[in-house]
Amino acid sequence: MHKTTKTKNVFFKDRFDSFHLSFKTDELTKDVSNQTIDDPKSSVFSNGKRAWFGEKHPETIKKIDEQLRKRFQLGDKKVVVCMYYPPQKNDNGEFLTKKLVIKDSKPTVVSRIIISTTTETTEITYGNMNGEVMELKPWVAYQTPPMIGGMLSYTFENSKNLVVPPKKGFRQVRKTKDVSSRNILIFDYMVTEEETNELANMFSKKLNSSTVKDENIVDESVENAIKNLQGN
């Protein structure tokens, strides 16, 4: 008989830092819409998301960026900002896609910050490990664990139903959510060349090897990277 290997849960959400923002969704969408008309080359739109690779950000995003840099001590690191629009619907009012999956595999992201304009939950996964569901409150900035935020996958359900997982002292809660008003903002602050080399050393050949079968090795590599960076 073959032995079944169970993948471990990685409790990433316990390592997220958060910061409450005071912005309005219509303020954001209006600024973005105005910029696409006034300066269409300032951003790129593809597959339901808009990305800003330069420094020409809409006014609301500029203000958010300033607050995030100050709160999370990000200095003058280069940032790439993406905004995921609400999913499109068909003629029957049904969403064309069942899920929004953000899976970039960007090892050069030193700090990823996620903001949802509505109450949401996202399933966070790393490789083949078991996923973990995390609640996102509206207009709260969530900073992912150092150096690995761009290597995690984030899945959002395009459904009106929302299930908040149980936590200590609280039962599981079912709610309704307004996906049609949901915009997901991703702020990716990029590593310097020196930090990139440091990251490469932390994530040894074991992490990237296709022959690695023991998920515990990958788990340990991630844990070590987090601990090393937090100690700096």
ABEGO torsion letter per residue (X at the ends): XBBBBBBBBBBAAAABBBBBBBBBAAAAAAAAAAAAAABAAABBBBGGBBBBABABBBAAAAAAAAAAAAAAGAEABBBBBBBBBBBBBBAAGBBABABBBBBAGBAABABBBBBBABBBBBBBBBEABBBBBBBBBBGBBBBBBBGAAAABBBBBBBBABBBBBBBBGBBBBBBBBBAAABBBBBBBBBBBAAAAAAAAAABBAAAABAABABAAAAAAAAAAAAAAAAAX
